[in-house]
Amino acid sequence: MSQPTLSPRPSLPHPTPGLSFWHRTTRAFPYLNSNSTAAVPPSSKYVVIGSGIAGALTTFSLIKEQGIPANDILILEAREAVSGPSGKNAGHVRPDAFRGFSMYATVHGPEQALKIIENEKLVFERVAAFVKNNDVPCDFHHTTTFDVCLTPEFAALELKSFQEYEKAGGDLSHVRFYEGDKAKTKTGVQSTVAAYEWPAGSIHPAKLAQWLLSSVIEKGARLWTHCPATSIARSSPTSGWDIHTPRGSIAAEQVIHCTNAYASYLLPQLQESITPNIAQAHSIIPSAGLAGENALHNTYSLRYSLHHFYSLIQRQGDGTLVLGASRTNPKLSQKTRDSLVDFDDSGCQEEIVEDALHTFNALFPESARLGQKRQGEGLDQAWTGIIAKSVDLVPWVGELDGFEGQWVCAGFNGHGEFLLILTTIICLIY
C-alpha cells in the first residue's frame, strides 16, 4: 500500500514556467514584463502580491468600488504578469450545480453547503455580467455545460447528490436531466449513461486578467514583475509591514496575499491548510469531425468517477479544443500521481497526455479520423498549472489573526469563486 504524499515545502513560483495556450496567444501584452529590472519604490499604502485574476480584480475593485487612489497600490509578481494558474487553467466558467453538496455538507453542515452551491451559481452570473457590462474582450462564451456520467456507478452517485441537494431545499430549476438515448443524443457522447445540463461558460482567462491589469495600470496602479516578495516583517510593533524583494524593500500599511497555492511561502501557518496540486490541460486542433458546423457549443465534465474525469471546451472563435485531465485519475501510475503534489509548472506528464488523448478519441471518435489526420491537426500542446487545495474544501479569505493589515485570498480548489470572495475581502478592509 502506497504512503500518502506529504505536503511539499512552501515555495516561490518556479522561475521558468511553461507557457499555456492562453499565454502563447497573448504574448503582445504591453505590461507582460513591467518594471522587470527597476528597484521597487520604498513605500506603498497597499501592496497586492500576485498579478492573476485575484490580484488584478482586488486592485480593480479597490480603485473602482472603494475610491482608493490607483497610485496608492503596488502589485508584485514573481514572474511575468499572469504567469500563474489564472493563465494556465482549462478556460471554464463552470459553477457546481449540486454535485459537491454532500461533500460540503459532511465538512460544513447542510446549511453552509447550500450557501456554497448557491454562491457558485451567483459567481457565474456575476462574471457574465462583469464581462458584458465592461465590454471585456476575453472571448467569453455564455452557453450550457454537461456533467456526463460515463459509468452506472457514477450516475448513481450523481443522482444521490442531486436528490440530497433537492431535499435540503436547493434550487435545481436551472438543471436539466437526461438518460439513456436522450443523454447520448444531447451530449454527442455515445457511452453516456446519464447527463445533467445547466448554464455555464468558457473564457480566455489570461485576456480577462490582462484586461484588469491594463485597466488599473492605466489609472495609475503600479506593477512590478519578476520581483517576488521573499519575506514580510513588521515595520513597527503596532502597525505597518516591510515587504522584502530581491530589488529592495517596500513599507506598506495593507498587504493582500493573492498567491493561492503559494500563500504558505510568506504565511507558513497555512502550510498544512493550503497545498499545491498540479493540473494538466491540452490544446487540440480539431479535424473535420469537430470543425466548422460540427464544432461543439457546450462545455463538458466527462466523468467515470468522482476522481476520474476530464473537462472539455471548444473555443468559438478559432475552434481550438481545450482538454483538462483530473490529477487524481486512478488509471495513472502512483509515481505520476505523487509527482502532482508540487509547485513545478515548467513541464507536463507524458502519461497524462497519452491517457487524455486516448480518452478524448474514444469519447469523440469523430475527432480522430484515423488514417486521415492532416498535418497540423491533433495535439497542439500540453501544459500544467498549480491548483490550491484547502483542507476544508473552500477558500480562505480575510484578515490574518495576529497579523493586522495582512489579508489573504487563497485556496480556490480549482473553482472560480473569486468575484464574491474579493467583494468580501474588500468590504472587510473597509
Buried (B, 14 or more C-beta within 10 A) or exposed (E): EEEEBEBBEBBBBBEEBBBBBBBEBBEEBEBBBBBBEEEBEEBBBBBBBBBBBBBBBBBBBBBBEEEBEBEBBBBBBBBBBBBBBBBBBBBBBBBBBBBBBBBBBEEBEBEEBBEBBEBBBBBBEEBBEBBEEBEBEBBBBBBBBBBBBBBEEBBEBBBEBBEBBBEBEBBBEEBEBBBEEEBBEBBBBEBBBBBBBBBBBBBBBBBBBBBBBBBBBEBEBBBBBBBBBBEBEBBEEEEBBBBBBEBBBBBBBBBBBBBBBBBBBBBEEBBEBBBBBBBBBBBBBBBBBBBEEBBBEBBBBBBBBBEBBBBBBBBBEEBBBBBBBBBEBEBBEEEBBBBBBBBBBEBBBEBBBEBBBEBBBEBBEEBBBEEEBEEEBBBBBBBBBBBBBBEEBBBBBBBBEEBBBBBBBBBBBBBBBBBBBBBBBBEEBE
